[in-house]
Amino acid sequence: MPFHCRAPRRSSNTPDASRHTAHAREEGAPSMTLYDETPPIPHPDQLHFETIDVSTGQPVDDVPVGKRAVIYLRVSTPSQVNTDYDPEGISLPAQRKACYRKADQLGITIIDEYIEPGRSAREMTKRLAFQQMLERIRTERDVDYVIIYKLSRMARNRFDDAIVGAELKKRGVTLISATESIDETPVGQLMHGILAAFNEFRSAEEGADIAYKMGEKAKKGGTLGKAPIGYINTIDRIDGREIRAVAIDEERAPLVRLAFEMYAAGEATLEDIQNELTDRGLRTRPTQRRPAGPVSVSKIHQMLQDPYYVGIVTYKGEEYPGRHEPLIDRELFDQVQDLLASRGRAGERRRVVHHYLKGTLWCGACWRRDKSIRRMIVRRTISRSGEEYLYFFCRGTQDGFCDAKYSNVHRIERAVEEHYRTVQFSPDFLQAMRQTLDDALAEQEASQRALKEQLKGQLERLDAQESNLLELAVDDTIPKEKIRAKLREIGTERERLTAQLQATVDTLKDAVEFIETNLRLLEDPYELYMNASDEVRRRLNQAIFKHIFIDHDEIIDHDLEDPFGDLFTVQTIYHASTIGAPPGRLHDLAQASWAKHYQTTKKKGAARMGDSLTSLTLEAPPNPAHRVGVCSKPHLVGLTGFEPATP
């Protein structure tokens, strides 16, 4: 028998539409295909239906009451409709064929189709086509049967199944499965209940299985789902296996790093960063639904809070070390988190407060209590009278880890100024240190001059040998092959000596200049600091101090940057040696001084005293008269500049 389909009435000059187009269309509204996103459900008064023959598309007489059916087809994922030349894929046509076969067996006519292409939507209220079908059943009352491929295509839990079943029964509509024995008979209803319970069990079991596998993948450091911006999902093929991995997106990764660096500097807002990244060409990755476009401000805010960028995978609130390569280091990430927290929670915007002590002050209460290292944050408050106050407070107070009181900015500024008096080198130590450096440099320069003269002499001898061989070649007194071999040897030796001569540079000179710069810096640091601008003060603080610990408006401790801790340790040894301290005592003093000035370094295990300038000093015990022993080895100190890293 021919199948029929109820469809919206069209004017005679409208091109014939496929039966696969959406079923409900407003009179005169533009055509809506299966792949439209979320069109609104039109009011029933705006719908006009007529019955057509599916094979010809021509109107036919109305289908008798009791023989009218609609079919509901659904696939869960877009991939199921994007895997074949047919726009509907493979699953939808197969479901349709089974439903039409069932209608033929029962002798009923299909008057419409409702299709959900590639939508999971466990909540039935989010299924557009299904809701349109129910709306038609309520208002038009022209449906006697709803045919589905399987009960699981309609509902995956007993609650939804019962609600829909009651709604259909209330309207006198029978639900039919094309592949399952469910109907209005007692046996059919029993089977319906069993299948509904089984479908709910399968859905829950599959969900639990997926959750378990995702948890195991996270524990092993795997990335769950689509990689965030700055990374790309890849597939590694090893021994015939496909392993899904994540790699750095070379195009977008530098811009992600820039976003963190800009925010950490404290000068830019999220809008500033968004504008800068957009100007530099940062775009989202295009998808089937959305083209590439600028990254929104809210996405940048999420990105700045995502620990994935420091190599952490998060799943259900737990963090695991990831297998992917971090884009930024932990220090920069923590700095950004502190700044985000200082600007308020839950998106609350606060005015950025700039102060030259930001990044230098750390909570002394936390340090004193359990050696925790927490940053001090600056906050501006306005009194009712409009007067402005600045305070520093511990980052831990926001999370309940610290109960330290707020510190007044002006009192802290005075305390830091006075603290600079405690980090000054003594005049006699400066004189002895400079004399030692001059002697070491002079010794190296003499050694280098001697080496250069030696190399030049060897090159001159090679030139003479080459000249003699060329004269012998003219006289034919020695076989030419032997002469060529000798000339090749001379050429190789000349290249070696020339390279050695070019590499002979004043390797100690840069190190000596570096130490001299730092000696001058702390020759009179209090006077230097008091006469400096806020920006210079900020740079001085960051160059000299790794941490200054504050508690109750007072400085209780500090941690120095390299090489100042080493230099103060050398000064301790120098003063002890001038009063005749024995070598064993000098070593103990050096250990204590080094530990005092590099407290957090020792705590983190980032370095040992044996790797420092102090150990080199101890290799040559100082002369109590006027000398402080400093090893003249070329690796005396790392070649780092005075300019501190920009926070």
Secondary structure, DSSP 8 states (H G I E B T S, - for coil): ---EEEEE---TTS----TTS-S---TT-----TT-S------GGG--EEEEETTT--B-----TT-EEEEEEE-SSGGGGSSSSSTTTTHHHHHHHHHHHHHHHHT-EEEEEEEE-S---SSGGG-HHHHHHHHHHHHT---SEEEES-GGGT-SSHHHHHHHHHHHHHTT-EEEESSS--SSSHHHHHHHHHHHHHHHHHHHHHHHHHHHHHHHHHHTT---SS--TTEEEEEEEETTEEEEEEEE-TTTHHHHHHHHHHHHTTS--HHHHHHHHHHTT------SSS------HHHHHHHHH-GGGGTEEEETTEEEE-SS--SS-HHHHHHHHHHHHHT-STT--------TTTTTEEEHHHHHHH----BEEEEEEE-TTS-EEEEEEEGGGGTTS-----EEHHHHHHHHHHHGGGS---HHHHHHHHHHHHHHHHHHHHHHHHHHHHHHHHHHHHHHHHHHHHHHHHHT-S-HHHHHHHHHHHHHHHHHHHHHHHH---HHHHHHHHHHHHHHHTTSHHHHHHTS-HHHHHHHHHHHEEEEEEETTEEEEEEE-TTHHHHHHHHHHHHHHHTT--HHHHHHHHHHHHHHHTHHHHHHT---GGGSHHHHHHTS---TTT-------TTSS----SS----
